[in-house]
């Protein structure tokens, strides 16, 4: 994943589990002002990882693209990304 930007994920809905199409990302809890320290998470050879701050379980789903999540909308798009 070194060739692309590491995505940020947010759990604004407060769900227990989020399915993602990537194995490396930063969890930010929820979007500001309710975020926690942004923590880098890497599943490595595993297919899931638990955020140590918000306890969201992230599960890799190879059917999802790197820009997709289930529930939808967990991938955070910052202003500079949406302007490009």
PDB file of N, CA, C and O in Angstrom:
ATOM      1  N   UNK A   1       0.792  -1.185   0.000  1.00  0.00           N
ATOM      2  CA  UNK A   1       0.000   0.000   0.000  1.00  0.00           C
ATOM      3  C   UNK A   1       0.844   1.263   0.000  1.00  0.00           C
ATOM      4  O   UNK A   1       0.291   2.363   0.025  1.00  0.00           O
ATOM      5  N   UNK A   2       2.133   1.142  -0.027  1.00  0.00           N
ATOM      6  CA  UNK A   2       3.020   2.289   0.046  1.00  0.00           C
ATOM      7  C   UNK A   2       2.857   3.230  -1.147  1.00  0.00           C
ATOM      8  O   UNK A   2       3.174   4.415  -1.040  1.00  0.00           O
ATOM      9  N   UNK A   3       2.373   2.729  -2.272  1.00  0.00           N
ATOM     10  CA  UNK A   3       2.241   3.551  -3.469  1.00  0.00           C
ATOM     11  C   UNK A   3       1.055   4.506  -3.401  1.00  0.00           C
ATOM     12  O   UNK A   3       0.993   5.460  -4.177  1.00  0.00           O
ATOM     13  N   UNK A   4       0.116   4.272  -2.493  1.00  0.00           N
ATOM     14  CA  UNK A   4      -1.050   5.136  -2.407  1.00  0.00           C
ATOM     15  C   UNK A   4      -1.183   5.726  -1.011  1.00  0.00           C
ATOM     16  O   UNK A   4      -0.521   5.297  -0.065  1.00  0.00           O
ATOM     17  N   UNK A   5      -2.052   6.717  -0.909  1.00  0.00           N
ATOM     18  CA  UNK A   5      -2.279   7.378   0.365  1.00  0.00           C
ATOM     19  C   UNK A   5      -3.044   6.461   1.319  1.00  0.00           C
ATOM     20  O   UNK A   5      -3.952   5.739   0.906  1.00  0.00           O
ATOM     21  N   UNK A   6      -2.673   6.498   2.582  1.00  0.00           N
ATOM     22  CA  UNK A   6      -3.360   5.713   3.598  1.00  0.00           C
ATOM     23  C   UNK A   6      -4.695   6.408   3.912  1.00  0.00           C
ATOM     24  O   UNK A   6      -4.693   7.575   4.303  1.00  0.00           O
ATOM     25  N   UNK A   7      -5.829   5.720   3.752  1.00  0.00           N
ATOM     26  CA  UNK A   7      -7.116   6.367   4.008  1.00  0.00           C
ATOM     27  C   UNK A   7      -7.389   6.548   5.500  1.00  0.00           C
ATOM     28  O   UNK A   7      -6.855   5.826   6.342  1.00  0.00           O
ATOM     29  N   UNK A   8      -8.221   7.516   5.798  1.00  0.00           N
ATOM     30  CA  UNK A   8      -8.720   7.740   7.154  1.00  0.00           C
ATOM     31  C   UNK A   8     -10.138   7.204   7.212  1.00  0.00           C
ATOM     32  O   UNK A   8     -10.929   7.413   6.293  1.00  0.00           O
ATOM     33  N   UNK A   9     -10.455   6.507   8.303  1.00  0.00           N
ATOM     34  CA  UNK A   9     -11.801   5.979   8.483  1.00  0.00           C
ATOM     35  C   UNK A   9     -12.415   6.542   9.743  1.00  0.00           C
ATOM     36  O   UNK A   9     -11.734   6.732  10.750  1.00  0.00           O
ATOM     37  N   UNK A  10     -13.719   6.810   9.680  1.00  0.00           N
ATOM     38  CA  UNK A  10     -14.457   7.339  10.818  1.00  0.00           C
ATOM     39  C   UNK A  10     -15.721   6.507  11.035  1.00  0.00           C
ATOM     40  O   UNK A  10     -16.369   6.058  10.090  1.00  0.00           O
ATOM     41  N   UNK A  11     -16.041   6.321  12.295  1.00  0.00           N
ATOM     42  CA  UNK A  11     -17.234   5.562  12.663  1.00  0.00           C
ATOM     43  C   UNK A  11     -18.270   6.522  13.238  1.00  0.00           C
ATOM     44  O   UNK A  11     -18.581   6.465  14.428  1.00  0.00           O
ATOM     45  N   UNK A  12     -18.802   7.400  12.398  1.00  0.00           N
ATOM     46  CA  UNK A  12     -19.783   8.387  12.835  1.00  0.00           C
ATOM     47  C   UNK A  12     -21.086   7.739  13.313  1.00  0.00           C
ATOM     48  O   UNK A  12     -21.782   8.286  14.169  1.00  0.00           O
ATOM     49  N   UNK A  13     -21.404   6.583  12.758  1.00  0.00           N
ATOM     50  CA  UNK A  13     -22.659   5.913  13.117  1.00  0.00           C
ATOM     51  C   UNK A  13     -22.544   5.125  14.415  1.00  0.00           C
ATOM     52  O   UNK A  13     -23.554   4.699  14.975  1.00  0.00           O
ATOM     53  N   UNK A  14     -21.324   4.929  14.895  1.00  0.00           N
ATOM     54  CA  UNK A  14     -21.126   4.179  16.132  1.00  0.00           C
ATOM     55  C   UNK A  14     -21.420   2.697  16.006  1.00  0.00           C
ATOM     56  O   UNK A  14     -21.835   2.058  16.972  1.00  0.00           O
ATOM     57  N   UNK A  15     -21.207   2.148  14.814  1.00  0.00           N
ATOM     58  CA  UNK A  15     -21.451   0.718  14.612  1.00  0.00           C
ATOM     59  C   UNK A  15     -20.325  -0.105  15.236  1.00  0.00           C
ATOM     60  O   UNK A  15     -19.220   0.394  15.447  1.00  0.00           O
ATOM     61  N   UNK A  16     -20.614  -1.345  15.521  1.00  0.00           N
ATOM     62  CA  UNK A  16     -19.632  -2.235  16.139  1.00  0.00           C
ATOM     63  C   UNK A  16     -18.568  -2.694  15.145  1.00  0.00           C
ATOM     64  O   UNK A  16     -17.415  -2.903  15.521  1.00  0.00           O
ATOM     65  N   UNK A  17     -18.955  -2.854  13.867  1.00  0.00           N
ATOM     66  CA  UNK A  17     -18.079  -3.445  12.856  1.00  0.00           C
ATOM     67  C   UNK A  17     -18.187  -2.665  11.555  1.00  0.00           C
ATOM     68  O   UNK A  17     -19.279  -2.295  11.123  1.00  0.00           O
ATOM     69  N   UNK A  18     -17.014  -2.419  10.928  1.00  0.00           N
ATOM     70  CA  UNK A  18     -16.972  -1.767   9.620  1.00  0.00           C
ATOM     71  C   UNK A  18     -16.167  -2.656   8.676  1.00  0.00           C
ATOM     72  O   UNK A  18     -15.045  -3.051   8.993  1.00  0.00           O
ATOM     73  N   UNK A  19     -16.742  -2.966   7.522  1.00  0.00           N
ATOM     74  CA  UNK A  19     -16.061  -3.739   6.498  1.00  0.00           C
ATOM     75  C   UNK A  19     -15.353  -2.770   5.564  1.00  0.00           C
ATOM     76  O   UNK A  19     -15.947  -1.790   5.114  1.00  0.00           O
ATOM     77  N   UNK A  20     -14.088  -3.040   5.273  1.00  0.00           N
ATOM     78  CA  UNK A  20     -13.275  -2.138   4.457  1.00  0.00           C
ATOM     79  C   UNK A  20     -12.536  -2.915   3.371  1.00  0.00           C
ATOM     80  O   UNK A  20     -12.312  -4.119   3.490  1.00  0.00           O
ATOM     81  N   UNK A  21     -12.166  -2.204   2.317  1.00  0.00           N
ATOM     82  CA  UNK A  21     -11.447  -2.816   1.202  1.00  0.00           C
ATOM     83  C   UNK A  21      -9.941  -2.647   1.300  1.00  0.00           C
ATOM     84  O   UNK A  21      -9.224  -2.966   0.351  1.00  0.00           O
ATOM     85  N   UNK A  22      -9.447  -2.153   2.426  1.00  0.00           N
ATOM     86  CA  UNK A  22      -8.007  -1.955   2.645  1.00  0.00           C
ATOM     87  C   UNK A  22      -7.592  -2.638   3.944  1.00  0.00           C
ATOM     88  O   UNK A  22      -8.420  -2.906   4.814  1.00  0.00           O
ATOM     89  N   UNK A  23      -6.297  -2.912   4.056  1.00  0.00           N
ATOM     90  CA  UNK A  23      -5.781  -3.514   5.279  1.00  0.00           C
ATOM     91  C   UNK A  23      -4.942  -2.544   6.101  1.00  0.00           C
ATOM     92  O   UNK A  23      -4.582  -2.847   7.238  1.00  0.00           O
ATOM     93  N   UNK A  24      -4.625  -1.369   5.530  1.00  0.00           N
ATOM     94  CA  UNK A  24      -3.874  -0.331   6.231  1.00  0.00           C
ATOM     95  C   UNK A  24      -4.672   0.963   6.164  1.00  0.00           C
ATOM     96  O   UNK A  24      -5.138   1.354   5.094  1.00  0.00           O
ATOM     97  N   UNK A  25      -4.828   1.623   7.299  1.00  0.00           N
ATOM     98  CA  UNK A  25      -5.607   2.862   7.344  1.00  0.00           C
ATOM     99  C   UNK A  25      -5.374   3.542   8.682  1.00  0.00           C
ATOM    100  O   UNK A  25      -4.694   3.008   9.558  1.00  0.00           O
ATOM    101  N   UNK A  26      -5.947   4.722   8.823  1.00  0.00           N
ATOM    102  CA  UNK A  26      -5.940   5.423  10.098  1.00  0.00           C
ATOM    103  C   UNK A  26      -7.374   5.506  10.604  1.00  0.00           C
ATOM    104  O   UNK A  26      -8.277   5.929   9.882  1.00  0.00           O
ATOM    105  N   UNK A  27      -7.569   5.097  11.848  1.00  0.00           N
ATOM    106  CA  UNK A  27      -8.872   5.252  12.476  1.00  0.00           C
ATOM    107  C   UNK A  27      -8.859   6.569  13.234  1.00  0.00           C
ATOM    108  O   UNK A  27      -7.906   6.880  13.949  1.00  0.00           O
ATOM    109  N   UNK A  28      -9.929   7.337  13.069  1.00  0.00           N
ATOM    110  CA  UNK A  28     -10.035   8.613  13.767  1.00  0.00           C
ATOM    111  C   UNK A  28     -11.239   8.646  14.702  1.00  0.00           C
ATOM    112  O   UNK A  28     -11.600   9.707  15.212  1.00  0.00           O
ATOM    113  N   UNK A  29     -11.857   7.497  14.929  1.00  0.00           N
ATOM    114  CA  UNK A  29     -13.039   7.444  15.779  1.00  0.00           C
ATOM    115  C   UNK A  29     -14.238   7.938  15.010  1.00  0.00           C
ATOM    116  O   UNK A  29     -14.797   7.214  14.186  1.00  0.00           O
ATOM    117  N   UNK A  30     -14.637   9.168  15.271  1.00  0.00           N
ATOM    118  CA  UNK A  30     -15.685   9.839  14.514  1.00  0.00           C
ATOM    119  C   UNK A  30     -15.071  11.110  13.941  1.00  0.00           C
ATOM    120  O   UNK A  30     -13.947  11.474  14.287  1.00  0.00           O
ATOM    121  N   UNK A  31     -15.796  11.770  13.080  1.00  0.00           N
ATOM    122  CA  UNK A  31     -15.280  13.024  12.525  1.00  0.00           C
ATOM    123  C   UNK A  31     -15.234  14.092  13.616  1.00  0.00           C
ATOM    124  O   UNK A  31     -15.981  14.037  14.593  1.00  0.00           O
ATOM    125  N   UNK A  32     -14.353  15.053  13.430  1.00  0.00           N
ATOM    126  CA  UNK A  32     -14.156  16.145  14.365  1.00  0.00           C
ATOM    127  C   UNK A  32     -15.488  16.850  14.627  1.00  0.00           C
ATOM    128  O   UNK A  32     -16.256  17.038  13.683  1.00  0.00           O
ATOM    129  N   UNK A  33     -15.787  17.232  15.817  1.00  0.00           N
ATOM    130  CA  UNK A  33     -14.947  17.341  17.006  1.00  0.00           C
ATOM    131  C   UNK A  33     -14.989  16.119  17.907  1.00  0.00           C
ATOM    132  O   UNK A  33     -14.513  16.183  19.041  1.00  0.00           O
ATOM    133  N   UNK A  34     -15.542  15.012  17.442  1.00  0.00           N
ATOM    134  CA  UNK A  34     -15.694  13.819  18.270  1.00  0.00           C
ATOM    135  C   UNK A  34     -14.631  12.760  17.985  1.00  0.00           C
ATOM    136  O   UNK A  34     -14.787  11.603  18.378  1.00  0.00           O
ATOM    137  N   UNK A  35     -13.551  13.149  17.303  1.00  0.00           N
ATOM    138  CA  UNK A  35     -12.518  12.192  16.941  1.00  0.00           C
ATOM    139  C   UNK A  35     -11.626  11.872  18.138  1.00  0.00           C
ATOM    140  O   UNK A  35     -11.595  12.596  19.134  1.00  0.00           O
ATOM    141  N   UNK A  36     -10.906  10.763  18.003  1.00  0.00           N
ATOM    142  CA  UNK A  36      -9.879  10.408  18.975  1.00  0.00           C
ATOM    143  C   UNK A  36      -8.532  10.569  18.279  1.00  0.00           C
ATOM    144  O   UNK A  36      -8.512  10.838  17.078  1.00  0.00           O
ATOM    145  N   UNK A  37      -7.414  10.418  18.970  1.00  0.00           N
ATOM    146  CA  UNK A  37      -6.132  10.509  18.263  1.00  0.00           C
ATOM    147  C   UNK A  37      -6.130   9.562  17.057  1.00  0.00           C
ATOM    148  O   UNK A  37      -6.503   8.395  17.178  1.00  0.00           O
ATOM    149  N   UNK A  38      -5.714  10.063  15.918  1.00  0.00           N
ATOM    150  CA  UNK A  38      -5.714   9.256  14.700  1.00  0.00           C
ATOM    151  C   UNK A  38      -4.621   8.202  14.822  1.00  0.00           C
ATOM    152  O   UNK A  38      -3.442   8.526  14.963  1.00  0.00           O
ATOM    153  N   UNK A  39      -5.025   6.946  14.768  1.00  0.00           N
ATOM    154  CA  UNK A  39      -4.107   5.836  14.993  1.00  0.00           C
ATOM    155  C   UNK A  39      -3.987   5.009  13.715  1.00  0.00           C
ATOM    156  O   UNK A  39      -4.985   4.647  13.091  1.00  0.00           O
ATOM    157  N   UNK A  40      -2.723   4.716  13.337  1.00  0.00           N
ATOM    158  CA  UNK A  40      -2.445   3.894  12.163  1.00  0.00           C
ATOM    159  C   UNK A  40      -2.690   2.433  12.527  1.00  0.00           C
ATOM    160  O   UNK A  40      -2.178   1.945  13.535  1.00  0.00           O
ATOM    161  N   UNK A  41      -3.465   1.744  11.713  1.00  0.00           N
ATOM    162  CA  UNK A  41      -3.756   0.326  11.930  1.00  0.00           C
ATOM    163  C   UNK A  41      -3.380  -0.460  10.687  1.00  0.00           C
ATOM    164  O   UNK A  41      -3.661  -0.039   9.565  1.00  0.00           O
ATOM    165  N   UNK A  42      -2.748  -1.594  10.892  1.00  0.00           N
ATOM    166  CA  UNK A  42      -2.315  -2.477   9.797  1.00  0.00           C
ATOM    167  C   UNK A  42      -2.718  -3.900  10.155  1.00  0.00           C
ATOM    168  O   UNK A  42      -2.236  -4.454  11.143  1.00  0.00           O
ATOM    169  N   UNK A  43      -3.591  -4.489   9.363  1.00  0.00           N
ATOM    170  CA  UNK A  43      -4.062  -5.849   9.626  1.00  0.00           C
ATOM    171  C   UNK A  43      -2.996  -6.898   9.364  1.00  0.00           C
ATOM    172  O   UNK A  43      -3.071  -8.001   9.905  1.00  0.00           O
ATOM    173  N   UNK A  44      -2.004  -6.574   8.542  1.00  0.00           N
ATOM    174  CA  UNK A  44      -0.974  -7.559   8.217  1.00  0.00           C
ATOM    175  C   UNK A  44      -1.601  -8.776   7.553  1.00  0.00           C
ATOM    176  O   UNK A  44      -2.359  -8.635   6.593  1.00  0.00           O
ATOM    177  N   UNK A  45      -1.294  -9.971   8.054  1.00  0.00           N
ATOM    178  CA  UNK A  45      -1.819 -11.213   7.491  1.00  0.00           C
ATOM    179  C   UNK A  45      -3.234 -11.511   7.969  1.00  0.00           C
ATOM    180  O   UNK A  45      -3.896 -12.397   7.429  1.00  0.00           O
ATOM    181  N   UNK A  46      -3.701 -10.784   8.972  1.00  0.00           N
ATOM    182  CA  UNK A  46      -5.056 -11.002   9.507  1.00  0.00           C
ATOM    183  C   UNK A  46      -6.106 -10.329   8.623  1.00  0.00           C
ATOM    184  O   UNK A  46      -5.777  -9.535   7.742  1.00  0.00           O
ATOM    185  N   UNK A  47      -7.356 -10.655   8.869  1.00  0.00           N
ATOM    186  CA  UNK A  47      -8.463 -10.064   8.117  1.00  0.00           C
ATOM    187  C   UNK A  47      -9.307  -9.127   8.966  1.00  0.00           C
ATOM    188  O   UNK A  47     -10.359  -8.666   8.524  1.00  0.00           O
ATOM    189  N   UNK A  48      -8.855  -8.842  10.182  1.00  0.00           N
ATOM    190  CA  UNK A  48      -9.580  -7.896  11.023  1.00  0.00           C
ATOM    191  C   UNK A  48      -8.642  -7.299  12.064  1.00  0.00           C
ATOM    192  O   UNK A  48      -7.596  -7.858  12.393  1.00  0.00           O
ATOM    193  N   UNK A  49      -9.065  -6.124  12.575  1.00  0.00           N
ATOM    194  CA  UNK A  49      -8.287  -5.445  13.608  1.00  0.00           C
ATOM    195  C   UNK A  49      -9.232  -4.583  14.428  1.00  0.00           C
ATOM    196  O   UNK A  49     -10.197  -4.027  13.903  1.00  0.00           O
ATOM    197  N   UNK A  50      -8.946  -4.478  15.714  1.00  0.00           N
ATOM    198  CA  UNK A  50      -9.761  -3.692  16.645  1.00  0.00           C
ATOM    199  C   UNK A  50      -9.030  -2.400  16.967  1.00  0.00           C
ATOM    200  O   UNK A  50      -7.852  -2.427  17.323  1.00  0.00           O
ATOM    201  N   UNK A  51      -9.714  -1.271  16.845  1.00  0.00           N
ATOM    202  CA  UNK A  51      -9.108   0.008  17.192  1.00  0.00           C
ATOM    203  C   UNK A  51      -8.945   0.077  18.710  1.00  0.00           C
ATOM    204  O   UNK A  51      -9.908  -0.148  19.442  1.00  0.00           O
ATOM    205  N   UNK A  52      -7.740   0.384  19.192  1.00  0.00           N
ATOM    206  CA  UNK A  52      -7.531   0.436  20.639  1.00  0.00           C
ATOM    207  C   UNK A  52      -8.204   1.631  21.320  1.00  0.00           C
ATOM    208  O   UNK A  52      -8.330   1.644  22.544  1.00  0.00           O
ATOM    209  N   UNK A  53      -8.632   2.623  20.559  1.00  0.00           N
ATOM    210  CA  UNK A  53      -9.281   3.802  21.150  1.00  0.00           C
ATOM    211  C   UNK A  53     -10.793   3.681  21.197  1.00  0.00           C
ATOM    212  O   UNK A  53     -11.398   3.886  22.249  1.00  0.00           O
ATOM    213  N   UNK A  54     -11.415   3.350  20.062  1.00  0.00           N
ATOM    214  CA  UNK A  54     -12.882   3.357  19.999  1.00  0.00           C
ATOM    215  C   UNK A  54     -13.497   1.963  19.956  1.00  0.00           C
ATOM    216  O   UNK A  54     -14.720   1.824  19.971  1.00  0.00           O
ATOM    217  N   UNK A  55     -12.658   0.930  19.904  1.00  0.00           N
ATOM    218  CA  UNK A  55     -13.099  -0.469  19.890  1.00  0.00           C
ATOM    219  C   UNK A  55     -13.929  -0.846  18.669  1.00  0.00           C
ATOM    220  O   UNK A  55     -14.673  -1.826  18.707  1.00  0.00           O
ATOM    221  N   UNK A  56     -13.810  -0.076  17.583  1.00  0.00           N
ATOM    222  CA  UNK A  56     -14.452  -0.469  16.331  1.00  0.00           C
ATOM    223  C   UNK A  56     -13.679  -1.647  15.748  1.00  0.00           C
ATOM    224  O   UNK A  56     -12.451  -1.614  15.673  1.00  0.00           O
ATOM    225  N   UNK A  57     -14.399  -2.682  15.337  1.00  0.00           N
ATOM    226  CA  UNK A  57     -13.780  -3.820  14.677  1.00  0.00           C
ATOM    227  C   UNK A  57     -13.810  -3.571  13.178  1.00  0.00           C
ATOM    228  O   UNK A  57     -14.883  -3.433  12.589  1.00  0.00           O
ATOM    229  N   UNK A  58     -12.632  -3.512  12.558  1.00  0.00           N
ATOM    230  CA  UNK A  58     -12.522  -3.337  11.113  1.00  0.00           C
ATOM    231  C   UNK A  58     -12.240  -4.698  10.499  1.00  0.00           C
ATOM    232  O   UNK A  58     -11.321  -5.399  10.922  1.00  0.00           O
ATOM    233  N   UNK A  59     -13.031  -5.067   9.503  1.00  0.00           N
ATOM    234  CA  UNK A  59     -12.915  -6.369   8.847  1.00  0.00           C
ATOM    235  C   UNK A  59     -12.628  -6.143   7.369  1.00  0.00           C
ATOM    236  O   UNK A  59     -13.355  -5.416   6.692  1.00  0.00           O
ATOM    237  N   UNK A  60     -11.559  -6.774   6.870  1.00  0.00           N
ATOM    238  CA  UNK A  60     -11.213  -6.652   5.452  1.00  0.00           C
ATOM    239  C   UNK A  60     -12.180  -7.486   4.624  1.00  0.00           C
ATOM    240  O   UNK A  60     -12.419  -8.657   4.919  1.00  0.00           O
ATOM    241  N   UNK A  61     -12.731  -6.872   3.589  1.00  0.00           N
ATOM    242  CA  UNK A  61     -13.621  -7.543   2.647  1.00  0.00           C
ATOM    243  C   UNK A  61     -13.032  -7.325   1.265  1.00  0.00           C
ATOM    244  O   UNK A  61     -13.114  -6.225   0.717  1.00  0.00           O
ATOM    245  N   UNK A  62     -12.442  -8.362   0.702  1.00  0.00           N
ATOM    246  CA  UNK A  62     -11.748  -8.228  -0.588  1.00  0.00           C
ATOM    247  C   UNK A  62     -12.691  -7.893  -1.736  1.00  0.00           C
ATOM    248  O   UNK A  62     -12.229  -7.536  -2.821  1.00  0.00           O
ATOM    249  N   UNK A  63     -13.987  -7.998  -1.526  1.00  0.00           N
ATOM    250  CA  UNK A  63     -14.954  -7.621  -2.566  1.00  0.00           C
ATOM    251  C   UNK A  63     -15.107  -6.106  -2.665  1.00  0.00           C
ATOM    252  O   UNK A  63     -15.577  -5.598  -3.684  1.00  0.00           O
ATOM    253  N   UNK A  64     -14.714  -5.377  -1.614  1.00  0.00           N
ATOM    254  CA  UNK A  64     -14.825  -3.917  -1.611  1.00  0.00           C
ATOM    255  C   UNK A  64     -13.600  -3.280  -2.253  1.00  0.00           C
ATOM    256  O   UNK A  64     -12.490  -3.794  -2.116  1.00  0.00           O
ATOM    257  N   UNK A  65     -13.792  -2.177  -2.946  1.00  0.00           N
ATOM    258  CA  UNK A  65     -12.671  -1.426  -3.508  1.00  0.00           C
ATOM    259  C   UNK A  65     -11.968  -0.687  -2.365  1.00  0.00           C
ATOM    260  O   UNK A  65     -12.532  -0.565  -1.278  1.00  0.00           O
ATOM    261  N   UNK A  66     -10.741  -0.190  -2.594  1.00  0.00           N
ATOM    262  CA  UNK A  66     -10.042   0.565  -1.548  1.00  0.00           C
ATOM    263  C   UNK A  66     -10.773   1.842  -1.125  1.00  0.00           C
ATOM    264  O   UNK A  66     -10.483   2.386  -0.060  1.00  0.00           O
ATOM    265  N   UNK A  67     -11.699   2.322  -1.925  1.00  0.00           N
ATOM    266  CA  UNK A  67     -12.448   3.543  -1.602  1.00  0.00           C
ATOM    267  C   UNK A  67     -13.829   3.254  -1.029  1.00  0.00           C
ATOM    268  O   UNK A  67     -14.642   4.167  -0.887  1.00  0.00           O
ATOM    269  N   UNK A  68     -14.107   1.975  -0.695  1.00  0.00           N
ATOM    270  CA  UNK A  68     -15.444   1.599  -0.241  1.00  0.00           C
ATOM    271  C   UNK A  68     -15.430   1.043   1.179  1.00  0.00           C
ATOM    272  O   UNK A  68     -14.424   0.517   1.655  1.00  0.00           O
ATOM    273  N   UNK A  69     -16.566   1.174   1.830  1.00  0.00           N
ATOM    274  CA  UNK A  69     -16.748   0.618   3.165  1.00  0.00           C
ATOM    275  C   UNK A  69     -18.203   0.187   3.318  1.00  0.00           C
ATOM    276  O   UNK A  69     -19.076   0.618   2.565  1.00  0.00           O
ATOM    277  N   UNK A  70     -18.442  -0.656   4.289  1.00  0.00           N
ATOM    278  CA  UNK A  70     -19.793  -1.074   4.620  1.00  0.00           C
ATOM    279  C   UNK A  70     -19.920  -1.038   6.139  1.00  0.00           C
ATOM    280  O   UNK A  70     -19.319  -1.880   6.807  1.00  0.00           O
ATOM    281  N   UNK A  71     -20.669  -0.105   6.712  1.00  0.00           N
ATOM    282  CA  UNK A  71     -21.586   0.801   6.055  1.00  0.00           C
ATOM    283  C   UNK A  71     -20.865   1.858   5.219  1.00  0.00           C
ATOM    284  O   UNK A  71     -19.724   2.217   5.510  1.00  0.00           O
ATOM    285  N   UNK A  72     -21.534   2.349   4.188  1.00  0.00           N
ATOM    286  CA  UNK A  72     -20.922   3.363   3.323  1.00  0.00           C
ATOM    287  C   UNK A  72     -20.622   4.646   4.097  1.00  0.00           C
ATOM    288  O   UNK A  72     -21.271   4.941   5.100  1.00  0.00           O
ATOM    289  N   UNK A  73     -19.650   5.390   3.630  1.00  0.00           N
ATOM    290  CA  UNK A  73     -19.355   6.687   4.214  1.00  0.00           C
ATOM    291  C   UNK A  73     -18.317   6.695   5.315  1.00  0.00           C
ATOM    292  O   UNK A  73     -18.056   7.747   5.897  1.00  0.00           O
ATOM    293  N   UNK A  74     -17.710   5.546   5.623  1.00  0.00           N
ATOM    294  CA  UNK A  74     -16.692   5.516   6.674  1.00  0.00           C
ATOM    295  C   UNK A  74     -15.357   6.083   6.193  1.00  0.00           C
ATOM    296  O   UNK A  74     -14.551   6.533   7.007  1.00  0.00           O
ATOM    297  N   UNK A  75     -15.114   6.068   4.876  1.00  0.00           N
ATOM    298  CA  UNK A  75     -13.887   6.647   4.328  1.00  0.00           C
ATOM    299  C   UNK A  75     -14.021   8.164   4.363  1.00  0.00           C
ATOM    300  O   UNK A  75     -14.965   8.722   3.803  1.00  0.00           O
ATOM    301  N   UNK A  76     -13.082   8.824   5.017  1.00  0.00           N
ATOM    302  CA  UNK A  76     -13.137  10.277   5.183  1.00  0.00           C
ATOM    303  C   UNK A  76     -12.497  10.953   3.980  1.00  0.00           C
ATOM    304  O   UNK A  76     -11.368  10.640   3.602  1.00  0.00           O
ATOM    305  N   UNK A  77     -13.232  11.884   3.384  1.00  0.00           N
ATOM    306  CA  UNK A  77     -12.719  12.694   2.281  1.00  0.00           C
ATOM    307  C   UNK A  77     -12.443  14.084   2.830  1.00  0.00           C
ATOM    308  O   UNK A  77     -13.366  14.793   3.230  1.00  0.00           O
ATOM    309  N   UNK A  78     -11.168  14.475   2.851  1.00  0.00           N
ATOM    310  CA  UNK A  78     -10.802  15.799   3.337  1.00  0.00           C
ATOM    311  C   UNK A  78     -10.974  16.813   2.222  1.00  0.00           C
ATOM    312  O   UNK A  78     -11.019  16.433   1.052  1.00  0.00           O
ATOM    313  N   UNK A  79     -11.071  18.089   2.553  1.00  0.00           N
ATOM    314  CA  UNK A  79     -11.341  19.150   1.590  1.00  0.00           C
ATOM    315  C   UNK A  79     -10.358  19.154   0.423  1.00  0.00           C
ATOM    316  O   UNK A  79     -10.769  19.332  -0.723  1.00  0.00           O
ATOM    317  N   UNK A  80      -9.056  18.960   0.698  1.00  0.00           N
ATOM    318  CA  UNK A  80      -8.070  18.994  -0.375  1.00  0.00           C
ATOM    319  C   UNK A  80      -8.238  17.833  -1.341  1.00  0.00           C
ATOM    320  O   UNK A  80      -7.875  17.952  -2.512  1.00  0.00           O
ATOM    321  N   UNK A  81      -8.789  16.696  -0.869  1.00  0.00           N
ATOM    322  CA  UNK A  81      -9.037  15.546  -1.735  1.00  0.00           C
ATOM    323  C   UNK A  81     -10.249  15.790  -2.620  1.00  0.00           C
ATOM    324  O   UNK A  81     -10.242  15.398  -3.786  1.00  0.00           O
ATOM    325  N   UNK A  82     -11.281  16.424  -2.099  1.00  0.00           N
ATOM    326  CA  UNK A  82     -12.489  16.644  -2.862  1.00  0.00           C
ATOM    327  C   UNK A  82     -12.333  17.788  -3.853  1.00  0.00           C
ATOM    328  O   UNK A  82     -13.084  17.868  -4.826  1.00  0.00           O
ATOM    329  N   UNK A  83     -11.367  18.675  -3.619  1.00  0.00           N
ATOM    330  CA  UNK A  83     -11.125  19.805  -4.536  1.00  0.00           C
ATOM    331  C   UNK A  83     -10.362  19.368  -5.778  1.00  0.00           C
ATOM    332  O   UNK A  83     -10.426  20.044  -6.804  1.00  0.00           O
ATOM    333  N   UNK A  84      -9.651  18.266  -5.709  1.00  0.00           N
ATOM    334  CA  UNK A  84      -8.835  17.810  -6.844  1.00  0.00           C
ATOM    335  C   UNK A  84      -9.673  17.167  -7.924  1.00  0.00           C
ATOM    336  O   UNK A  84      -9.138  16.732  -8.944  1.00  0.00           O
TER     337      UNK A  84
END
